[in-house]
Amino acid sequence: MAAYSFNSFSSLFFLLPLFLSISLSTSDLISEICSKTQNPSLCLQALRSDRRSARADLKGLALISIDIAQSNAKQTANQLIPALSRGATSPKLKGRYDTCAENYGDTIDNLNEARTALNARDIGTFRIRASAALDGPDTCEDSFEGPPAEPKQLRDANNKLEGLCSIILAIGARLESGGLN
């Protein structure tokens, strides 16, 4: 029994550097990607808060980023925008919220298509769809030029989704330059 414990311990001792190097290289990769985004602190928080990131390669980080952005977009589209629309008193404001709901729906669709392209190893289409996903919150925000003003909650949601989409774009640029293994 002591030999088994010693062998288990010695195996763990030899594997520990391998696990640490994988963890460090993923951390370095996340830092590199996040440094090229619109909002590096949002990127670091988003990727590091997902437990799957600790052992993810570049493709894995792309899929995680898509998941995070989609979840955020769906929450805004299904909860925030309808709540704001219900409270709107002017038809102009309701129309703007309808536009934003449509924009967010397009973003969700583009993120789905980005995932499909990534899984097919089509990095060009992946990057195009990631860029198109970024248009949704940007176009929503543009619809509020002039009064009535865009509510702070929606402006914050648009900025956050733009930041999350920029993570996907940064990963796409890295995938294009380094290839998908």
C-alpha positions in Angstrom: 0.0 0.0 0.0 2.9 2.4 0.8 4.3 1.7 -2.7 1.0 2.6 -4.3 0.9 5.9 -2.3 4.5 6.7 -3.2 3.8 5.9 -6.9 0.7 8.1 -6.9 2.6 10.9 -5.2 5.5 10.6 -7.6 3.2 10.6 -10.6 1.5 13.7 -9.3 4.9 15.3 -8.6 5.9 14.8 -12.3 2.5 15.9 -13.7 2.3 19.0 -11.6 4.7 21.1 -13.8 2.7 20.0 -16.9 -0.6 21.2 -15.4 1.1 24.5 -14.3 2.5 25.1 -17.7 -0.9 24.5 -19.3 -2.5 26.9 -16.8 0.2 29.6 -17.3 0.0 29.4 -21.0 -3.8 29.7 -21.0 -3.5 32.7 -18.6 -0.9 34.3 -21.0 -3.2 33.6 -23.9 -6.1 35.3 -22.2 -4.0 38.3 -21.3 -2.7 38.6 -24.8 -6.3 38.4 -26.3 -7.7 40.8 -23.7 -5.0 43.4 -24.4 -6.4 43.7 -27.9 -10.0 44.3 -27.0 -12.1 47.4 -26.5 -12.4 46.7 -22.8 -9.5 44.6 -21.5 -10.8 44.5 -17.9 -14.2 43.3 -19.1 -12.5 40.7 -21.2 -10.3 39.4 -18.3 -13.3 39.3 -16.0 -15.5 37.5 -18.5 -12.9 34.9 -19.5 -11.4 34.2 -16.1 -14.9 33.9 -14.5 -15.7 30.9 -16.7 -14.1 27.8 -15.3 -13.8 26.3 -18.8 -11.2 28.9 -19.7 -8.5 27.5 -17.4 -7.8 24.7 -19.8 -9.1 26.1 -23.0 -7.1 26.6 -26.2 -7.8 29.4 -28.6 -10.8 27.7 -30.2 -12.1 26.9 -26.8 -11.8 30.5 -25.7 -13.6 31.5 -28.9 -16.5 29.2 -28.1 -16.6 30.4 -24.4 -16.6 34.0 -25.6 -19.5 33.3 -28.0 -21.4 31.6 -25.1 -20.8 34.6 -22.8 -21.8 37.2 -25.5 -25.0 35.2 -26.5 -26.1 34.8 -22.9 -25.6 38.6 -22.4 -27.5 39.4 -25.7 -30.4 37.1 -24.8 -30.7 38.5 -21.4 -30.9 42.1 -22.8 -33.2 41.0 -25.6 -35.6 39.0 -23.4 -35.6 41.0 -20.2 -34.2 44.5 -20.4 -35.6 45.7 -23.7 -39.1 44.4 -23.1 -39.2 45.9 -19.6 -38.1 49.3 -21.1 -40.6 49.0 -23.9 -43.5 48.3 -21.4 -42.6 51.5 -19.6 -42.3 53.7 -22.7 -44.9 56.3 -23.1 -44.1 57.6 -26.6 -44.5 55.6 -29.8 -41.1 56.9 -30.9 -39.5 55.4 -27.9 -41.4 52.1 -28.4 -40.2 52.0 -32.0 -36.6 52.5 -30.9 -36.9 49.6 -28.4 -38.4 47.4 -31.2 -35.4 48.3 -33.4 -33.1 47.3 -30.5 -34.9 44.0 -30.0 -34.5 43.3 -33.7 -30.8 44.3 -33.6 -30.2 42.0 -30.6 -31.9 39.2 -32.4 -29.6 39.7 -35.4 -26.6 39.6 -33.0 -27.7 36.3 -31.5 -28.1 34.9 -35.0 -24.7 36.1 -36.1 -23.1 34.6 -33.0 -24.7 31.3 -33.8 -23.3 31.5 -37.3 -19.9 32.4 -35.9 -20.0 29.3 -33.8 -20.9 27.2 -36.9 -18.1 28.7 -39.0 -15.6 28.2 -36.2 -16.6 24.5 -35.9 -16.2 24.2 -39.6 -12.7 25.8 -39.3 -13.8 28.7 -41.6 -12.0 31.5 -39.9 -12.9 34.1 -42.5 -16.7 33.6 -42.0 -16.1 33.4 -38.3 -14.6 36.8 -38.3 -17.3 38.3 -40.6 -20.1 36.9 -38.3 -18.3 38.2 -35.2 -18.1 41.6 -36.8 -21.7 41.5 -37.8 -22.7 40.6 -34.2 -21.0 43.8 -33.0 -23.3 45.8 -35.3 -26.4 44.9 -33.2 -25.7 46.9 -30.0 -24.0 49.6 -32.1 -27.1 50.1 -34.3 -29.3 49.9 -31.2 -27.4 52.8 -29.7 -27.4 54.7 -32.9 -31.2 54.7 -32.9 -31.2 56.9 -29.9 -29.6 59.9 -31.6 -31.8 62.8 -30.5 -34.4 62.9 -27.8 -35.7 60.9 -26.0 -32.4 59.8 -24.6 -31.2 56.2 -24.4 -31.7 54.9 -20.9 -28.5 54.3 -18.9 -29.3 50.6 -18.4 -29.6 50.1 -22.2 -26.5 52.1 -22.9 -24.6 50.0 -20.4 -25.9 46.8 -21.9 -24.9 47.9 -25.4 -21.4 48.8 -24.2 -21.0 45.5 -22.5 -22.2 43.5 -25.5 -19.8 45.5 -27.7 -17.0 44.7 -25.3 -17.9 41.0 -25.3 -18.1 40.9 -29.1 -14.7 42.6 -29.3 -13.3 39.6 -27.4 -14.5 37.3 -30.2 -13.0 39.7 -32.8 -9.6 39.7 -31.1 -9.7 35.9 -31.0 -10.6 35.8 -34.6 -7.6 38.0 -35.5 -5.4 35.7 -33.5 -6.9 32.6 -35.1 -6.3 34.1 -38.6 -2.7 34.9 -37.8 -1.9 31.7 -36.0 -4.2 29.3 -37.6 -6.6 26.8 -36.0 -4.8 23.7 -35.0 
